[in-house]
Amino acid sequence: MNVPVETNNPLGTYLRDRRARLDPAAFGFAVGRRRTPGLRREEVAQRANISPTWYTWLEQGRGGAPSADVLNRIAAALMLTDVEREHVFLLGLGRPPEVRYRAAAGVTPRLQRLLDALDVSPALIKTATWDVVAWNRAAAAVLTDYGALPPGQRNILRLIFCDPRVRAAQYDWESVARFVVGAFRADAARAGAVSEVGELVDELCKRSPEFAALWRDNNVHVHGEGVKRLRHPILGQITMEYSAFGVDGRPDLGMIVYNPATSSDADRIRSLVTSLPVLSERAPSQLTLQQT
């Protein structure tokens, strides 16, 4: 016999399904005789510190829309993952929850393999505070040998505003700097990291009057896509098209991929990448040509 799927109360259906999957004993509740698997409604309400009646109404589709605070409590009570919590907010309020910023702890091996598969396209992963946490050989050869830098110095803003070689590598440093600051501001806000970037912003305002002026402008930009030109110490002028991507499930991370604009650019990058040793084992060199 087929069980009909309830469609008029998707939030209640989802919450019932989630609590049915939980083991009462794991939460210190007596198992005893239970007519249905999982936690009882009153047990979820107890863990969420809300009224059992209100929680029952919520599962039954009564009582109106819940508040964000109530949904957060229920998500914690049901031990929901980040993606499950987001799903509950979309069902209950029609929007995702506010972003909870988490400092990046690196990338997965699978994501690193994706970068490595792009043999002539420089690619990197940056955090919401614009620290570079992963890159491929093409990025090390064409942009910056990040492995030769201390982790604390692998920050795009610091390189753009505080490294003279980076500045000299840009064809239009002023436009690049303006764009970088606006995109950085937007990324930090989107990831809920406004307070986390405060120390970096203070540092850069002290070290660079130009950064301080741009920061006061309060402009924002979307990274999106565009064209990047560099004065490379070995390749000379190099032109690349870049695209920025979000990493699904990781609002703290973003990926930037640079594709050579012409077959000639691609051939020159390939030749450089294959001729150089593993750059992270080299001393810092003039191959510090930070990008945006």
C-alpha positions as CSV (number, residue, x, y, z in Angstrom):
1,M,0.0,0.0,0.0
2,N,1.4,3.4,-1.0
3,V,1.6,6.0,1.8
4,P,0.3,9.4,0.4
5,V,2.9,12.1,0.4
6,E,1.9,15.2,2.4
7,T,2.4,18.4,0.3
8,N,0.4,21.1,2.1
9,N,2.7,21.1,5.2
10,P,6.3,20.4,4.0
11,L,7.9,21.9,7.1
12,G,5.9,19.7,9.5
13,T,6.6,16.7,7.3
14,Y,10.3,17.3,7.3
15,L,10.5,17.9,11.1
16,R,8.6,14.7,11.8
17,D,11.0,12.8,9.5
18,R,14.1,14.3,11.3
19,R,12.9,13.5,14.8
20,A,11.9,10.0,13.8
21,R,15.5,9.3,12.9
22,L,16.9,10.2,16.3
23,D,17.7,7.7,19.1
24,P,16.0,8.7,22.4
25,A,18.6,6.9,24.4
26,A,21.4,9.0,22.9
27,F,19.7,12.1,24.4
28,G,19.1,10.5,27.8
29,F,15.4,9.8,27.3
30,A,13.9,6.5,28.5
31,V,13.2,4.2,25.6
32,G,10.4,2.1,27.1
33,R,7.4,1.6,24.9
34,R,7.1,4.0,22.0
35,R,4.4,3.8,19.3
36,T,6.7,5.5,16.8
37,P,10.4,5.6,16.4
38,G,12.6,8.5,17.3
39,L,11.9,11.4,19.7
40,R,8.5,12.4,20.9
41,R,7.3,15.9,20.1
42,E,7.5,17.0,23.8
43,E,11.1,15.8,23.9
44,V,12.0,17.9,20.9
45,A,10.2,20.9,22.5
46,Q,12.1,20.3,25.8
47,R,15.5,20.2,24.0
48,A,14.5,23.4,22.0
49,N,13.1,25.1,25.1
50,I,9.8,25.9,23.5
51,S,6.2,25.0,24.3
52,P,5.2,21.4,23.4
53,T,1.9,22.8,22.2
54,W,3.6,25.3,19.9
55,Y,5.9,22.6,18.5
56,T,2.9,20.3,17.9
57,W,1.1,23.0,16.1
58,L,4.2,23.6,14.0
59,E,4.3,20.0,12.9
60,Q,0.6,20.2,12.2
61,G,0.9,23.3,10.1
62,R,-1.0,25.5,12.6
63,G,-0.1,28.7,14.4
64,G,1.5,30.7,11.6
65,A,5.1,31.1,10.6
66,P,7.8,30.4,13.2
67,S,10.5,32.9,14.1
68,A,14.1,32.5,13.1
69,D,15.0,32.0,16.8
70,V,12.5,29.1,17.1
71,L,13.8,27.5,14.0
72,N,17.4,27.8,15.2
73,R,16.4,26.2,18.5
74,I,14.6,23.3,16.7
75,A,17.5,22.8,14.4
76,A,19.9,22.5,17.3
77,A,17.4,20.2,19.1
78,L,17.2,17.9,16.1
79,M,21.0,18.0,15.6
80,L,20.5,19.2,12.0
81,T,23.5,19.7,9.7
82,D,24.1,23.1,8.1
83,V,22.3,22.1,4.9
84,E,19.4,20.6,6.9
85,R,19.1,23.8,8.9
86,E,19.1,25.9,5.7
87,H,16.3,23.6,4.3
88,V,14.2,24.1,7.4
89,F,14.5,27.9,7.1
90,L,13.6,27.8,3.4
91,L,10.5,25.7,4.2
92,G,9.5,27.7,7.3
93,L,10.4,31.3,6.3
94,G,11.1,31.1,2.6
95,R,14.7,32.3,3.0
96,P,18.0,30.9,4.2
97,P,19.2,31.6,7.7
98,E,21.8,34.2,8.5
99,V,25.3,33.1,7.6
100,R,27.4,31.8,10.4
101,Y,31.0,32.5,9.5
102,R,33.5,29.7,10.1
103,A,37.2,30.2,9.7
104,A,38.3,28.0,6.8
105,A,40.3,24.9,7.8
106,G,41.7,24.2,4.3
107,V,40.0,22.4,1.4
108,T,39.1,18.8,0.8
109,P,41.5,16.5,-1.3
110,R,38.8,16.3,-3.9
111,L,38.7,20.1,-4.3
112,Q,42.5,20.2,-4.5
113,R,42.4,17.6,-7.3
114,L,40.0,19.8,-9.2
115,L,42.5,22.7,-9.1
116,D,45.3,20.4,-10.1
117,A,43.4,19.1,-13.1
118,L,43.5,22.7,-14.6
119,D,47.0,22.4,-16.0
120,V,47.3,25.7,-17.9
121,S,44.6,27.6,-16.0
122,P,45.8,29.3,-12.8
123,A,43.2,28.5,-10.1
124,L,43.0,29.2,-6.4
125,I,40.6,28.9,-3.4
126,K,40.3,32.0,-1.2
127,T,38.5,32.5,2.1
128,A,35.9,35.3,2.8
129,T,38.8,37.3,4.3
130,W,40.7,36.7,1.0
131,D,43.4,34.4,2.4
132,V,44.5,31.9,-0.3
133,V,44.2,28.4,1.1
134,A,44.7,26.3,-2.0
135,W,46.2,26.8,-5.5
136,N,47.5,24.8,-8.5
137,R,50.9,24.8,-10.2
138,A,49.7,27.2,-12.9
139,A,48.8,29.7,-10.2
140,A,52.1,29.3,-8.5
141,A,53.9,29.9,-11.8
142,V,51.9,32.7,-13.2
143,L,50.4,34.5,-10.2
144,T,52.2,33.9,-6.9
145,D,54.3,31.1,-5.3
146,Y,52.0,31.0,-2.3
147,G,53.9,28.0,-0.9
148,A,57.0,30.2,-0.5
149,L,55.1,32.7,1.6
150,P,54.2,32.3,5.4
151,P,50.5,31.4,5.7
152,G,49.7,34.7,7.3
153,Q,51.1,36.5,4.2
154,R,49.0,34.6,1.7
155,N,46.4,37.3,1.6
156,I,45.3,39.0,-1.6
157,L,44.8,42.4,0.0
158,R,48.2,42.4,1.7
159,L,49.8,41.5,-1.6
160,I,47.9,44.1,-3.7
161,F,48.6,47.0,-1.3
162,C,51.9,46.1,0.4
163,D,54.1,44.3,-2.1
164,P,55.7,46.7,-4.7
165,R,56.3,43.8,-7.2
166,V,52.6,43.1,-7.2
167,R,51.8,46.7,-7.8
168,A,54.2,46.9,-10.7
169,A,52.7,43.8,-12.3
170,Q,49.3,45.4,-12.7
171,Y,48.5,47.2,-15.9
172,D,46.1,49.5,-14.1
173,W,46.8,49.2,-10.4
174,E,44.3,51.9,-9.3
175,S,41.4,50.1,-11.0
176,V,42.5,46.7,-9.7
177,A,42.9,48.1,-6.2
178,R,39.4,49.7,-6.3
179,F,37.8,46.6,-7.5
180,V,39.6,44.3,-5.0
181,V,38.4,46.4,-2.0
182,G,34.8,46.5,-3.2
183,A,34.7,42.8,-3.9
184,F,36.4,42.0,-0.6
185,R,33.9,44.1,1.3
186,A,31.0,42.3,-0.4
187,D,32.5,38.8,0.2
188,A,33.0,39.5,3.9
189,A,29.5,40.6,4.4
190,R,28.0,37.7,2.4
191,A,29.9,35.2,4.5
192,G,29.0,36.9,7.8
193,A,32.7,37.8,8.4
194,V,32.4,41.6,8.8
195,S,33.8,41.5,12.4
196,E,36.5,38.9,11.5
197,V,38.0,41.3,8.9
198,G,38.3,44.2,11.3
199,E,41.9,43.4,12.3
200,L,43.0,43.1,8.7
201,V,41.3,46.3,7.7
202,D,42.9,48.2,10.6
203,E,46.3,46.9,9.6
204,L,45.9,47.8,5.9
205,C,44.6,51.3,6.8
206,K,47.7,51.9,8.7
207,R,50.1,50.5,6.1
208,S,48.4,51.9,3.0
209,P,46.7,55.3,2.8
210,E,45.3,54.3,-0.6
211,F,43.6,51.3,1.0
212,A,42.2,53.5,3.8
213,A,40.8,55.9,1.2
214,L,39.2,53.1,-0.8
215,W,37.7,51.5,2.3
216,R,36.1,54.8,3.3
217,D,34.3,54.9,0.0
218,N,32.2,52.0,1.0
219,N,31.8,50.7,-2.5
220,V,31.0,47.0,-3.2
221,H,31.5,44.9,-6.3
222,V,30.7,41.4,-7.4
223,H,33.8,39.4,-8.3
224,G,32.0,37.8,-11.3
225,E,34.2,37.5,-14.4
226,G,36.5,39.7,-16.5
227,V,39.8,40.0,-18.1
228,K,43.2,40.1,-16.3
229,R,46.5,41.4,-17.8
230,L,49.8,41.0,-16.0
231,R,53.4,42.0,-16.7
232,H,55.0,38.6,-16.0
233,P,58.8,38.6,-15.4
234,I,59.3,35.6,-17.7
235,L,56.2,35.5,-19.9
236,G,56.0,39.3,-20.4
237,Q,52.4,40.4,-21.0
238,I,49.9,37.7,-20.3
239,T,46.2,38.0,-20.7
240,M,43.6,35.8,-19.0
241,E,39.9,35.6,-18.6
242,Y,38.8,35.0,-15.0
243,S,35.6,33.6,-13.5
244,A,34.7,33.5,-9.8
245,F,32.7,30.6,-8.3
246,G,31.2,29.8,-4.9
247,V,32.0,26.5,-3.2
248,D,28.6,24.8,-2.5
249,G,28.1,24.4,1.2
250,R,31.1,26.5,2.1
251,P,30.1,30.3,2.1
252,D,33.5,30.9,3.6
253,L,35.3,29.8,0.4
254,G,35.4,31.0,-3.2
255,M,37.2,29.7,-6.3
256,I,38.8,31.9,-9.0
257,V,39.9,30.3,-12.3
258,Y,42.0,32.1,-14.9
259,N,41.8,30.9,-18.5
260,P,44.5,31.9,-21.0
261,A,42.9,34.4,-23.4
262,T,44.6,32.9,-26.5
263,S,46.2,29.6,-27.6
264,S,49.5,31.5,-27.5
265,D,49.0,32.5,-23.9
266,A,48.1,28.9,-23.1
267,D,51.2,27.5,-24.8
268,R,53.5,29.9,-22.9
269,I,51.9,29.1,-19.6
270,R,52.2,25.4,-20.3
271,S,55.8,25.8,-21.1
272,L,56.5,27.7,-18.0
273,V,54.6,25.3,-15.7
274,T,56.5,22.3,-17.1
275,S,59.9,23.9,-16.9
276,L,59.8,25.1,-13.3
277,P,60.4,23.0,-10.2
278,V,57.7,22.7,-7.4
279,L,57.5,26.3,-6.6
280,S,56.5,25.8,-3.0
281,E,60.0,24.4,-2.3
282,R,61.7,27.5,-3.7
283,A,62.6,30.7,-1.9
284,P,60.3,33.6,-2.6
285,S,61.0,34.9,-6.0
286,Q,59.8,37.6,-8.4
287,L,56.9,35.4,-9.3
288,T,54.7,37.3,-7.0
289,L,52.1,38.8,-9.3
290,Q,48.9,38.8,-7.4
291,Q,45.7,38.8,-9.3
292,T,42.0,39.7,-9.0
